[in-house]
């Protein structure tokens, strides 16, 4: 309000001031618009940069670069197949674990928790999202990996290892690191993102809808299943896709715990790698201008394309809620 | 109302009592499961903080803040990574914030629904969630390769690119919360639009915009992957932005993977420092918004 008063005082200074105002308007509008266009170009430049960087690899190996499973720096043969597989499998496993827990948290925070508890618990979950990924990596490496190696994996191998088919999932020595451990860490990392989106969209359901269902004698769970979930279905899927997008590109935490081996194994306890972990680990050994560097940038391009598709879908689904 | 007037099958009292019991039981089970899920989520946070305090507190001493990194076994500190992190986070934020602020202003004040605004909003949202390692790779290509080496500047630029979409999002959201009557009042006084935005709208939304900046600082302070290919990390004392530069996350990464006990202890101390800093900034940002 005090600002309005000073503006008022400056107003009578007639013509010249007004002209500088319109010039200021032109400059300021151009700056804002320019910044917007800059952001557009930035994303374009990132895509183009990664594609041009990976061009050598794409040209040398053709479509085999995506499907090939060899990664041999000595023979200079590079294929992204294993790391694409690892990226997708760890992310999907992480979602399978994270989504039910995230739903539980969102359900608890919107329907069950007493009002005084909602904010502290909500903040705690949001803080979980703020912990840097390197910390998850260290925590996983020094806490979860020993637990998996000494307790969880021997237990599972002893009890389920003999069953045909299922036993194959748990084959191999209990190193602690591997696909499953990486997926667990990823699940914990994407959990708060999914839970926060679910909580926010659950809160958009008009109270009248819920009250009428309660009025018919529905239990809380029936209200959520038959009213809240159908109403928010699209946005809930959008939130899950957002979590998927995060899980696909996670680097540091995965690099610590996945075991880093370029092979596809049926066992969940086997080591693997992801696009991001390969890039982070092998980058130091790639010299400028080498085919290996180009292959790593090509991997980056593939990861970008996958994330772009997933994130676009997620955004599309979440925007529908806004327009409703 | 007589019983026979209700259409449908006659009511089986026993069956409906059983149905009611079953519905209540299912409800109880789901409620308990959801409560358990929330406990699990909170336990993860407690476990991470507990581990950090348990391992990091014993390694924390004044030396960590006053001594530079040294070879294993010679009792070094984390001074250069801490300074490096502060410098790069600061410069990255200073570069990224004005751009993000202008973009957010463009989206909220100039063009809410034009095709250009829709694409800018879309691209900014993609950048917000895109894997940060790719931003590192991109900056490597445009700043490290042409200029012939890793540098602190490249790290700053990579962090700035991460700052931009966070500031865009909060700026737009906060400006949109302002009532249009405020804008009309300023325009009605004869003020040009740019003065309306800079002197009134930005001020009115200042605490919200500040929240966005703090969240952005918290996010980039803990980023590791984009710095891996840009500022590379440096175990020697160096304040030059044209040379490889140390940073806390990169040092933690290098030390935690090493076989030396004293380096691992220092990594825990660094992890504790950075986590407390990041979570502290987050809490500060949130309380700023609530005021």
HADDOCK unambig.tbl for C-alpha pairs under 7 A between the chains (distance, minus, plus):
assign (segid A and resid 3 and name CA) (segid B and resid 199 and name CA) 6.92 0.50 0.50
assign (segid A and resid 3 and name CA) (segid B and resid 200 and name CA) 6.72 0.50 0.50
assign (segid A and resid 4 and name CA) (segid B and resid 186 and name CA) 6.55 0.50 0.50
assign (segid A and resid 7 and name CA) (segid B and resid 191 and name CA) 6.82 0.50 0.50
assign (segid A and resid 8 and name CA) (segid B and resid 189 and name CA) 6.24 0.50 0.50
assign (segid A and resid 11 and name CA) (segid B and resid 190 and name CA) 6.70 0.50 0.50
assign (segid A and resid 21 and name CA) (segid B and resid 192 and name CA) 5.36 0.50 0.50
assign (segid A and resid 22 and name CA) (segid B and resid 192 and name CA) 6.58 0.50 0.50
assign (segid A and resid 24 and name CA) (segid B and resid 194 and name CA) 6.57 0.50 0.50
assign (segid A and resid 25 and name CA) (segid B and resid 192 and name CA) 6.62 0.50 0.50
assign (segid A and resid 25 and name CA) (segid B and resid 193 and name CA) 6.16 0.50 0.50
assign (segid A and resid 25 and name CA) (segid B and resid 194 and name CA) 5.24 0.50 0.50
assign (segid A and resid 28 and name CA) (segid B and resid 194 and name CA) 6.16 0.50 0.50
assign (segid A and resid 32 and name CA) (segid B and resid 102 and name CA) 4.73 0.50 0.50
assign (segid A and resid 32 and name CA) (segid B and resid 103 and name CA) 5.64 0.50 0.50
assign (segid A and resid 32 and name CA) (segid B and resid 105 and name CA) 6.68 0.50 0.50
assign (segid A and resid 32 and name CA) (segid B and resid 106 and name CA) 5.02 0.50 0.50
assign (segid A and resid 33 and name CA) (segid B and resid 106 and name CA) 6.08 0.50 0.50
assign (segid A and resid 35 and name CA) (segid B and resid 99 and name CA) 5.85 0.50 0.50
assign (segid A and resid 35 and name CA) (segid B and resid 102 and name CA) 6.12 0.50 0.50
assign (segid A and resid 35 and name CA) (segid B and resid 103 and name CA) 5.38 0.50 0.50
assign (segid A and resid 36 and name CA) (segid B and resid 103 and name CA) 4.93 0.50 0.50
assign (segid A and resid 36 and name CA) (segid B and resid 120 and name CA) 5.96 0.50 0.50
assign (segid A and resid 39 and name CA) (segid B and resid 120 and name CA) 6.81 0.50 0.50
assign (segid A and resid 39 and name CA) (segid B and resid 124 and name CA) 6.99 0.50 0.50
assign (segid A and resid 40 and name CA) (segid B and resid 120 and name CA) 5.86 0.50 0.50
assign (segid A and resid 40 and name CA) (segid B and resid 123 and name CA) 6.23 0.50 0.50
assign (segid A and resid 43 and name CA) (segid B and resid 123 and name CA) 6.80 0.50 0.50
assign (segid A and resid 46 and name CA) (segid B and resid 138 and name CA) 5.67 0.50 0.50
assign (segid A and resid 49 and name CA) (segid B and resid 138 and name CA) 6.15 0.50 0.50
assign (segid A and resid 49 and name CA) (segid B and resid 141 and name CA) 6.95 0.50 0.50
assign (segid A and resid 50 and name CA) (segid B and resid 138 and name CA) 6.47 0.50 0.50
assign (segid A and resid 101 and name CA) (segid B and resid 37 and name CA) 5.06 0.50 0.50
assign (segid A and resid 104 and name CA) (segid B and resid 33 and name CA) 6.94 0.50 0.50
assign (segid A and resid 104 and name CA) (segid B and resid 34 and name CA) 3.99 0.50 0.50
assign (segid A and resid 104 and name CA) (segid B and resid 37 and name CA) 5.40 0.50 0.50
assign (segid A and resid 104 and name CA) (segid B and resid 38 and name CA) 6.63 0.50 0.50
assign (segid A and resid 105 and name CA) (segid B and resid 34 and name CA) 6.06 0.50 0.50
assign (segid A and resid 105 and name CA) (segid B and resid 37 and name CA) 5.83 0.50 0.50
assign (segid A and resid 105 and name CA) (segid B and resid 38 and name CA) 4.74 0.50 0.50
assign (segid A and resid 107 and name CA) (segid B and resid 34 and name CA) 6.69 0.50 0.50
assign (segid A and resid 108 and name CA) (segid B and resid 34 and name CA) 5.75 0.50 0.50
assign (segid A and resid 108 and name CA) (segid B and resid 35 and name CA) 6.19 0.50 0.50
assign (segid A and resid 124 and name CA) (segid B and resid 42 and name CA) 6.46 0.50 0.50
assign (segid A and resid 125 and name CA) (segid B and resid 41 and name CA) 6.71 0.50 0.50
assign (segid A and resid 125 and name CA) (segid B and resid 42 and name CA) 6.60 0.50 0.50
assign (segid A and resid 127 and name CA) (segid B and resid 279 and name CA) 6.55 0.50 0.50
assign (segid A and resid 128 and name CA) (segid B and resid 45 and name CA) 5.85 0.50 0.50
assign (segid A and resid 130 and name CA) (segid B and resid 279 and name CA) 6.73 0.50 0.50
assign (segid A and resid 131 and name CA) (segid B and resid 275 and name CA) 6.37 0.50 0.50
assign (segid A and resid 132 and name CA) (segid B and resid 222 and name CA) 5.01 0.50 0.50
assign (segid A and resid 132 and name CA) (segid B and resid 223 and name CA) 6.69 0.50 0.50
assign (segid A and resid 134 and name CA) (segid B and resid 224 and name CA) 6.87 0.50 0.50
assign (segid A and resid 134 and name CA) (segid B and resid 249 and name CA) 6.86 0.50 0.50
assign (segid A and resid 135 and name CA) (segid B and resid 271 and name CA) 6.36 0.50 0.50
assign (segid A and resid 139 and name CA) (segid B and resid 48 and name CA) 6.56 0.50 0.50
assign (segid A and resid 219 and name CA) (segid B and resid 27 and name CA) 6.38 0.50 0.50
assign (segid A and resid 220 and name CA) (segid B and resid 27 and name CA) 6.69 0.50 0.50
assign (segid A and resid 221 and name CA) (segid B and resid 27 and name CA) 5.32 0.50 0.50
assign (segid A and resid 221 and name CA) (segid B and resid 30 and name CA) 6.79 0.50 0.50
assign (segid A and resid 246 and name CA) (segid B and resid 129 and name CA) 6.56 0.50 0.50
assign (segid A and resid 249 and name CA) (segid B and resid 131 and name CA) 4.58 0.50 0.50
assign (segid A and resid 250 and name CA) (segid B and resid 131 and name CA) 6.57 0.50 0.50
assign (segid A and resid 251 and name CA) (segid B and resid 133 and name CA) 6.99 0.50 0.50
assign (segid A and resid 251 and name CA) (segid B and resid 225 and name CA) 6.63 0.50 0.50
assign (segid A and resid 252 and name CA) (segid B and resid 225 and name CA) 6.58 0.50 0.50
assign (segid A and resid 300 and name CA) (segid B and resid 134 and name CA) 6.13 0.50 0.50
assign (segid A and resid 307 and name CA) (segid B and resid 130 and name CA) 6.75 0.50 0.50
assign (segid A and resid 311 and name CA) (segid B and resid 126 and name CA) 6.41 0.50 0.50
